Amino acid sequence: MKTRITEMLGIEHPIIQGGMHYVGFAELAAAVANAGGLGIITGLTQKTAKDLTNEIARCRDMTDKPFGVNLTFLPVMKDPDYPGYVKAIIDGGVKVVETAGNNPQQWLPILKDNGIKVIHKCTSVRHALKAQKIGCDAVSVDGFECGGHPGEDDIPNMILLPRAADELEIPFVASGGMADARSLVASLAMGADGMNMGTRFIATKEAPVHDNVKQAILAASELDTRLIMRPLRNTERVLSNSAVERLLEKEQQLGADIQITDILDEVAGVYPRIMSEGDMDAGAWSCGMVAGLIHDIPTCRELIERIMRDAEQLIRQRLDGFLDTREAS
Ligand SMILES: Cc1cc2nc3c(=O)[nH]c(=O)nc-3n(C[C@H](O)[C@H](O)[C@H](O)COP(=O)(O)O)c2cc1C
């Protein structure tokens, strides 16, 4: 399949694996790249710029296809070494960066001067238009369904994607709630040039996370996510567990007075314990409503090939069939 996104990124299929904290290691990014999608290493999961340099090199050893690096600009207590990470990306010859969170404007000149395509992930049309204005090459439009940070507008993709299509000139991919060929074909119908998946890629053979995480996604339905940190205007969609329920109780008790320091036990430094050690109640971890559509643990190649095969069938048979009036006439 050829879209503006496959052309821009030099990939075979219009499928991107979004950056994911403690999931987006070289193994997953390379597996997605080898299957013809765009795999993404999560920059900030690497503790230092030197570690990111090594991770990029590890990924390059596993694939000769294009892959990207995610740079997330979220409110954190101590600013990470962004200049060091950007240098590691440039020196590592990476040609795609997925930015997320705050406005990436200050990093665009250096990234673009080095021939790097920037895809900014955003959760509203106004932020997508801003990204276009400051010179991002594409955007990833993340609907309210998404795992991670859906923003504060709560607009689901059935509305957000056509709104984005009506306003944007640069290509965009649909993100949030994407799992299969139906997601891809629907996204294309609504004006996107491809799709970005997070949660779906965690439940793959190559995702380098503890099996408990994959089983938790398989066991979850679309009813099992919760929104946390809304009072802090840093809303995150996570899978429900005992830590999340405790956190939500604190939010209810403390109301508008809640501070990030009140919930540190539930959110700070919990990802390695969950993703690497499989301690599923250690804290809050991002997960999309799409968990309700995930029932197996394929390889990335099996997943992507299945999506592309089923998408072709959907378009050529189901959709085209609706137009076929020969029998009726
Ligand atoms: C476990 C997990 C961790 C994530 N970490 C990040 C991150 O560090 N930076 C980022 O930009 N997005 C992050 N995301 C969001 C994904 O890149 C993607 O936008 C989102 O998962 C799409 O929604 P979906 O899960 O419904 O596919 C994370 C998502 C998950 C599920």
The ligand as an SDF file (V2000), in Angstrom:
LIG
                    3D

 31 33  0  0  0  0  0  0  0  0999 V2000
    2.8430    1.4340   27.8840 C   0  0  0  0  0  0  0  0  0  0  0  0
    2.7940    2.6820   27.0420 C   0  0  0  0  0  0  0  0  0  0  0  0
    3.7970    3.6390   27.1820 C   0  0  0  0  0  0  0  0  0  0  0  0
    3.7800    4.7890   26.3890 C   0  0  0  0  0  0  0  0  0  0  0  0
    4.8050    5.6830   26.5040 N   0  0  0  0  0  0  0  0  0  0  0  0
    4.8480    6.7510   25.6710 C   0  0  0  0  0  0  0  0  0  0  0  0
    5.9520    7.6410   25.7040 C   0  0  0  0  0  0  0  0  0  0  0  0
    6.8900    7.4820   26.4890 O   0  0  0  0  0  0  0  0  0  0  0  0
    5.9400    8.6820   24.8480 N   0  0  0  0  0  0  0  0  0  0  0  0
    4.9120    8.8820   23.9520 C   0  0  0  0  0  0  0  0  0  0  0  0
    4.9690    9.8280   23.1710 O   0  0  0  0  0  0  0  0  0  0  0  0
    3.8490    8.0740   23.9130 N   0  0  0  0  0  0  0  0  0  0  0  0
    3.8010    7.0040   24.7390 C   0  0  0  0  0  0  0  0  0  0  0  0
    2.7310    6.1460   24.6610 N   0  0  0  0  0  0  0  0  0  0  0  0
    1.6470    6.4000   23.6780 C   0  0  0  0  0  0  0  0  0  0  0  0
    1.8510    5.5900   22.3780 C   0  0  0  0  0  0  0  0  0  0  0  0
    2.9830    5.9940   21.6790 O   0  0  0  0  0  0  0  0  0  0  0  0
    0.6490    5.7470   21.4510 C   0  0  0  0  0  0  0  0  0  0  0  0
    0.4630    7.0910   21.1020 O   0  0  0  0  0  0  0  0  0  0  0  0
   -0.6340    5.2050   22.0650 C   0  0  0  0  0  0  0  0  0  0  0  0
   -0.3640    3.9930   22.7220 O   0  0  0  0  0  0  0  0  0  0  0  0
   -1.6930    4.9950   21.0130 C   0  0  0  0  0  0  0  0  0  0  0  0
   -2.8500    4.4650   21.5850 O   0  0  0  0  0  0  0  0  0  0  0  0
   -3.1730    2.8790   21.6190 P   0  0  0  0  0  0  0  0  0  0  0  0
   -2.4680    2.3660   22.8070 O   0  0  0  0  0  0  0  0  0  0  0  0
   -4.6540    2.8560   21.7170 O   0  0  0  0  0  0  0  0  0  0  0  0
   -2.6450    2.2810   20.3450 O   0  0  0  0  0  0  0  0  0  0  0  0
    2.7140    5.0050   25.4680 C   0  0  0  0  0  0  0  0  0  0  0  0
    1.6920    4.0480   25.3620 C   0  0  0  0  0  0  0  0  0  0  0  0
    1.7200    2.8950   26.1330 C   0  0  0  0  0  0  0  0  0  0  0  0
    0.6090    1.8960   25.9660 C   0  0  0  0  0  0  0  0  0  0  0  0
  1  2  1  0
  2  3  1  0
  2 30  2  0
  3  4  2  0
  4  5  1  0
  4 28  1  0
  5  6  2  0
  6  7  1  0
  6 13  1  0
  7  8  2  0
  7  9  1  0
  9 10  1  0
 10 11  2  0
 10 12  1  0
 12 13  2  0
 13 14  1  0
 14 15  1  0
 14 28  1  0
 15 16  1  0
 16 17  1  0
 16 18  1  0
 18 19  1  0
 18 20  1  0
 20 21  1  0
 20 22  1  0
 22 23  1  0
 23 24  1  0
 24 25  2  0
 24 26  1  0
 24 27  1  0
 28 29  2  0
 29 30  1  0
 30 31  1  0
M  END
$$$$
